[in-house]
Amino acid sequence: MDRMLDKKAMAEAALWIIRILILVAIVAAVHFVQIMALNNALQSYDTEFYILNTKILYSPTGLAYQSLVSGRAYPGIIELEEFNEANLNSSMTRNIPTKLRLMNLDKSLIKELYYDKEGYNLLEPLAFSKQYDTINKTYYVLINDKGENKQGLLNVEMVVSR
């Protein structure tokens, strides 16, 4: 009779061990899913990059060409005379080090602007680390130079913390 109870107790203990292992696996899986979702939610620098680029390229206070007659901003057209740091500074709302390069289609540099140049020069070499990253995007634009539109490229590079 004692042997029967020992066998039943051992079988019951084995079942509890299996149940505990399954419970631990479920808790670990739920924790892993939560960490992945939280990690993706916290990485918002792509969205920040998009919002700041939209403000720079489409806002009348940014770099977009603005008609003197209608007062309308023309996104995608950059007036060369207005491509300066004062206009860039007025369109930036966050302190994210940024470099803008205005180029011809053959990628020869026309003009280069910085927002927070000291911060950019300090953080850009650290972009290989896990703490900082660079986001780089090139846009096709028209460059308005004294009333004449020429095709060109605008390269925007921002250094963001992860």
Order of alpha helices (4+ residues) and beta strands (2+ residues): alpha-alpha-beta-beta-alpha-beta-beta-alpha-beta-beta
